[in-house]
Amino acid sequence: MTSAPLAARLTDVAGPLFFPVTAYGPDGAVDLDVFRAHVRKGVDAGAAAVFACCGTGEFHALAPEEYRLVVQAAVEETAGAVPVVAGAGYGTALAVQYAKLAEEAGADGLLAMPPYLVVAGQEGLLAHYAALAAATSLETVVYQRDNAVFTPETVVALARTPGIIGFKDGYGDLDLMQRIVSAVRTGLPGEDFLYFNGLPTAELTGLAYRGVGVTLYSSAVFAFAPDIALAFYRALESGDDDVVNALLDHFYRPLVELRAKGRGYAVSLVKAAVRLEGLDVGPVRTPLTEPSDAHIEELTAIIANGRALLEKYRAGEGK
């Protein structure tokens, strides 16, 4: 059930959604100062919202008190300029605990990630997310992926649930997504409900999701190369097919192909790229592992190629 303020602030955004990594110091502890610098850089670069402690932010690796401190740091660093949405997951009891910590820390909303391990039926999933939405005053976006895949009928029920304002798709079945959008549109005529493309490197599927009516998306690239992410976002918004296709062909597709070479690279490659850009956010926590040296070299070249491409277009040479 859509209501202000979060839903209204995410309805008409002017930039990508920023999913910061969580910074760790040399001793392995959370480094809040570096995390704050990372958030500040993203907000200054034009992020439309900050999604803290989500997948890219290694929610799975954070103890409850660490989580609270990181969300609080994001809230303080944004100072209300953009909304802060915090991840919440695991089973219902733990998800509720994290949701309450996010509320205490000042978050504007929740991204509700799949329950831990179990594959539940639709009735159980609906009960889980309804309980999570009811646990706090925070508006909630439900994240479809892995073991939490919904029928259109269940999404209609979610959209009718007080506190649930949107649906993020990380599953990638466009036929299912079209049926979900259609079912909500006909089942709740006149109601606003937000949809997000939540696939890793969502820019690669941005054109396809726009065909379904989904324009909001997560941008992992924004965490390390906001200039490239913003250029793509603006080209997509304005219909500049030359820039969109050039970046898809020569930056995003190579990045996705590199991501596919290692397990957990959807997080560890992003974190490595942030370090390459000059901010030492530390390594990923286990069980994730760092990219190989050869893959770091590939990553460096991909980022350089993306920036070289932007320069050509800025100079009027790119075609």
Salt bridges, closest charged atoms under 4 A:
GLU58 OE2 - LYS271 NZ 2.69
GLU65 OE2 - ARG68 NH2 2.54
GLU66 OE2 - ARG285 NH2 2.83
GLU76 OE1 - ARG36 NH2 2.40
GLU77 OE1 - ARG36 NH1 3.20
GLU77 OE2 - ARG40 NE 2.70
ASP108 OD1 - ARG9 NH1 3.85
ASP146 OD2 - ARG145 NE 2.90
ASP175 OD1 - ARG179 NE 2.97
ASP227 OD2 - ARG307 NE 2.65
GLU237 OE2 - ARG210 NH2 2.32
ASP242 OD2 - LYS319 NZ 3.04
GLU257 OE2 - ARG253 NH1 3.25
GLU277 OE1 - ARG307 NH2 2.92
GLU290 OE1 - ARG275 NH2 2.57
GLU298 OE1 - LYS261 NZ 3.04
GLU311 OE2 - ARG314 NH1 3.06
